[in-house]
C-alpha cells in the first residue's frame, strides 16, 4: 500500500491510501466520495497530477491537487496504521 500526500490547497482531503491502484482510505474527510476511486496514472511522484476514475463515473479526470510526497507502507502494517488513528 502507498500513502499519497496531496498538496494542501484548502481541500477537505489531504491523504489517500492506495492499494492495487484503488483508493481505500481518505483523510481527514470525504472518504464517502474518494474511497473506491481508481488511479489511472501508473507511475507518479511529487509534483504529479493524478489521472483518476471515480467509482460512480466512467470518465477519466485529472485531480486538481498535485502529489506532495509518497510513503510506502508494508501490507502487514497497513491495518495497524488505520486502527491507531
TABEL-V606391 format. One record per backbone hydrogen bond with DSSP energy under -0.5 kcal/mol. CO is the residue of the C=O (numbers start at 0). NH is the residue of the N-H. If there is no record, write none. Layout:
BEGIN
co=<CO;CO>
nh=<NH;NH>
END
This chain:
BEGIN
co=<0;1;1;2;2;3;3;4;4;6;11;13;14;15;15;16;16;17;18;20;21;22;24;26;26;29;29;30;33;36;37;37;44;47;47;49;49;50;50;51;52;53;60;60;63;65;66;68;70;70;71;73;73;74;76;77;78;79;80>
nh=<72;3;17;4;70;5;15;67;68;8;28;5;26;3;17;23;24;1;21;38;18;35;16;13;14;32;33;34;36;22;39;52;47;49;66;51;62;39;40;60;37;56;51;62;65;6;46;4;2;72;73;76;77;78;80;81;82;83;84>
END
